[in-house]
Amino acid sequence: MKVIKNINNNVSLCLDGKGREVVAFGKGIGFTKPPYEIPLSQIQRTFYDIDESYLSVMVAIPEEMLNIAAEIYDYGNRKMNNRFSPNVVFTLADHIHFAVKREKENISIKLPLFYEVRNLYPEETEIGIYALKLINKRFKILLPKEEAASITLHFVGYRLNDNPDAGKDERVILDQCTEIVERMMDIRIDKKSFNYSRFLTHLHYLLDRVKNNKIITSENEKVYEELKKQYPKTYECVRKIEDFLLSDLNDEERLYLILHINRLCSYEDLF
């Protein structure tokens, strides 16, 4: 296998024997300046079909976060028969990184209600519970059980679609929602940015909940009302998306859309 770009000391972008790009994990494979050949025996994990938007941000994600996310991904695929896109490894690594950082800095944020998410996605929640136990043990911290719900939603967002046509229809919807945000907020979205990937992930599982009439609720009403007043333009954009989807979203769903759209409009990380 040929290494063409090093992500860190143990993760590299490679080309396999058929010329396909693959992200490879292996001890020490990133020490040598590319391009160069490495034996397959040195590679521990490979991930195909990775969205190119993740390649530029992988450098900023600590290696230990990538490794634990890959372990959780392996567990999830074993448990649910390879139902998840490998892209979840990189969004999950980013999420874990900030969750651990928030815990160490004693920063508290509202998270999805664990019991609500478990009722909606019981199988995926088992992955979230496993992940939470592993993270707490590995980093010697005590994240709240609601973090298991957040991790669960990452896996819900990256379930592989058994119906290719359904995926095409969703792609059109996502593109049109993106156009609404660009028009209403008067911005040009960087389609290769990590924030945009997060936005698409959120819309993906929002569409899934709307389709199956499964809406997450919590006690964030006060936070929602405050953000609604603070960001009236973003709120109007959310309502426009809601009209486009022909769905009557609740305040909790609107709250998370406001947060994600604000992220697209600012370099500041709102989470």
C-alpha positions, 0 to 999 in steps of 0.5 A: 500500500502506498502512503500519499499523505500523513495525518499523524504518526499512526494515521495516513491517507493511502492508495491501495493496489487498485488505486483507491483512496483509503485512510489507514491506521497503523503504528508508526506509518506516518513517520516517513515523508510520503510517498512511500510503500508500506507492508499490509502487515503494518496496517491495523485498520482501513477506512474506505469512502471517507468524505474529503471534508474530513481529511483536512480536519483530521490533523486537528483531532488528537490521535487518541480520540481517533483511536477510541472512535475507531474502536467504538465504530468497530463495536457498533458494526459488529453489533449491527452487522456493518450498518454504519458509514466509516465517516462516523469515526471522524465526527465521533472523534471530534465529538469525544474530543470536545466532550472530554475537554468540556468535562475537564474544564467543568463546562456544562451544556444541555444534551439530548435526554437519554431515555428519549433517545433510547426509546427512539433508537434502542439498538444504537443506544447500546453502542452509545452506552458501550462508548460512554463506559469506554471513554470514562475508563480510558480518560479517567473521567465521568461523563453524564449518561446523556453523552451516550445519547449524543453518541447514539445520534452520531450512529443514527446519522451515519447508518448506511441506507439500504435503498440507494434511491432514498439516499438520492432523494435525501441528497436533494433535500439536504442541498435545498436546505443548504441553499435556504441557509445561504440565501437567508443568512447571506453567506457562502457555505464552505462545503468542505468544512467540518461544521457543514458536515456536522450540519448535514449529519444533524439534518440527516437524523432530523429527516429520519425522525420526521419521517418516522414521527419520532421527535426528541423533546427535553426541557430546553424551552428557556434556552430556545426562547433566549436564542430565538430573541438573540438570533431572530434572523437565524430563527427565521431561517429555521422556520423557512427550512421547517416550511420547506420540509412541510413539518411542524418541528417542536422547539427542541428541534428548532433549538438545535437547528439554530445552533448548527446554522449559527455555527455555519455563520461564524468561526466561533464554536458555539458548542 
